[in-house]
């Protein structure tokens, strides 16, 4: 009998027959006095049944052999027809059970349907569903379920569970959820275990909303939900910080007359406490006792841990002492938690005292107790004390791998590589070998300490037989090398990662893209992104945000805009960081006017602005002239609990200064000082510029004095703002005094500084002094701009230094400069006044060819010079131009 049932392919189709055989055997075994003829008849029936089963099994094997002989086609169909023209349900089910290829099964399923000209039985459909589940090919699932719905029966519990479990095992939880929703769509009742299995799997990845949907569906279908199921949901919602949803579930559980047990209370205490709801955790602790439940070790330990993490150490101590009352055997978990609490608070003497107390009660502290202390010592930077405790612990406990990893971590953080390697050697002597976590710690810490060669040396010295680098190892080293400019080494390591059959994730690609752009190799950055897509690695939101930021900073504005749209195309919702990057970069690129539209889109999407986002939007509003809106946002920022930073105040003060609302700007400066914000040079320079532009020179001086009293040194921009204000107020001598002070303070003047002063000196006709400054500027290899050239050329021409002016004009053009209309007019007038009418006329023609405007005064001066030089033909042309100019001016005045 055993040999008959070894083939799972026919287990279903012979079920009925087996029952009959079993009954026959039972009859035979119970025979005690029947006639030999009766015995012979029953034996014959039994033998017939066995032969029948053997026949079905052979037919199943023959059908499978035909199906697996080649691709589906007319040849296969003919062979099947010759074997059995009208297959029976038992045969069909047996074949479906035995086949491994879902596509073959579907073809056979459809062929038999056509041959028998009737719908399949429920078992045939369920056999097909189980095969679909095991192959994880769900393309045809909806069609199969729809057919079952039309025929009038649904999937069996086993088929339903198999479908869900198949997805859960391959971590395709969303697909499992969709399968259950598909069943609900066709009015089927998914199995209870399918729901609970999927809810359990979703709880591990914190998909609370999907869990709640399934939970409510179970209730709608009339399934009885348990306290355990409520506990699972409450744990996930509480861990996610969704306190209201967790409390609603708790109320719902109580309204359904379920009594909370110790496990549920422990979950509530632990989860609510870990998200910062300490008072609520306390409430559950007291409520538990009020309900007559006795807190267990887990309850006390969870509550103590919650209090320690929220810096309520005294309450934790009191609770610990309450737990210890009349207790003969100490709870090791509670002691470890309390030791960690003391250590985190820096109270190491108390932690050591607790260790001694534990020993006195007959419980030797475990390696976990010592690891807790070592972790806390490492966080407080007490490396030498940690090494002492490490030696002391050996009397009570044997150090384990985490112990050594903690020590190596703190030594590498401290930059003490020699001691870290010594500890690694001690570990090997103790029979423990560094695992990949040990190596990852060392490489990560060394990269952060900029000891890249040492990190590379450790990586290359790894014994791959004992410890192979994992994705984290490669990622840490690739990022460390890239951040410090060694992008070629980082890329070579990335290639090595691929050769090791390790799959780079989005974090690796983010690092490579960011660091290639940072080094100015934007083309390589773009290639990395394309390679990532080609290799099938899906970008995450952080990668897309980083890539967009890099692209914008590289000056590719339209590409940056396209990447923002790609974020949405990839199925992500742009977050506050996405919008902050977009607004900031567009403002820098001169598109500040788009700030309002993007801000509105951000708000509509429900983004919660952080300080960085507020600063970005405020700056955009100020630069686009919407200062009132920026002011409102500043007030909103404060009302939302975000403390404005120096950047926030700087943007608004600069915006107000630029539109002459200087008193408000100054009041904001005083507010920032009262908030204890350390003001920077940028803010003070904005006010110097603002006061200077409206002629409030004294206040500009006061601001300059205040910034120097604060220990700040005015930079070139600050001095230029003051110099420009003085020149515009015709206080040129005072400007020269400031210029001297600027140089005395070792602040280097730039070409703008010289342009301001040259312009001022030319205005008061001190042309020779202006030319001295010009020569000084050239000695410092500063390149004058068009305005400076025009000012100097005009000044020299007016001073009668026409040769110098003309030489300067020609040099300007030779250096690639493009003289403007004012420059041409100035030199033409200068040459005309110096009786160089022919040279002046050549420049007159050049000006006309370039389409530049020629002033009436310039034409008059040139015409007079040409008449004096008896250049009558050229004079006639200039006269004609003068008449045309006069006519056009008259016409424009008339209109």
Secondary structure, DSSP 8 states (H G I E B T S, - for coil): -TTGGG-GGGTTTTHHHHHHHHHHHHHHHH-SS--HHHHHHHHHHHHHHHHHHHHHHHHHHHHHHHHTTSSSSHHHHHHHHHH-SS--HHHHHHHHHH---HHHHHHHHHHHHHHHTS---HHHHHHHHHHHHHHT--TTHHHHHHHHHHHT----HHHHHHHHHHHHHTT-HHHHHHHHHHHHHTT----HHHHHHHHHHHHHTT-HHHHHHHHHHHHHTT----HHHHHHHHHHHHHTT-HHHHHHHHHHHHHTT----HHHHHHHHHHHHHTT-HHHHHHHHHHHHHTT----HHHHHHHHHHHHHTT-HHHHHHHHHHHHTT-SS--HHHHHHHHHHHHHTT-HHHHHHHHHHHHHTT----HHHHHHHHHHHHHTT-HHHHHHHHHHHTTT----HHHHHHHHHHHHHTT-HHHHHHHHHHHHHTT----HHHHHHHHHHHHHTT-HHHHHHHHHT--TTT----HHHHHHHHHHHHHTT-HHHHHHHHHHHHHTT----HHHHHHHHHHHHHTT-HHHHHHHHHHHHHTT----HHHHHHHHHHHHHTT-HHHHHHHHHHHHHTT----HHHHHHHHHHHHHTT-GGGHHHHHHHHHHTT----HHHHHHHHHHHHHTT-HHHHHHHHHHHHHTT----HHHHHHHHHHHHHTT-HHHHHHHHHHHHHTT----HHHHHHHHHHHHHTT-HHHHHHHHHHHHHTT----HHHHHHHHHHHHHTT-HHHHHHHHHHHHHTT----HHHHHHHHHHHHHTT-HHHHHHHHHHHHHTT----HHHHHHHHHHHHHTT-HHHHHHHHHHHHHTT----HHHHHHHHHHHHHTT-HHHHHHHHHHHHHTT----HHHHHHHHHHHHHTT-HHHHHHHHHHHHHHHHHHHHHHH-
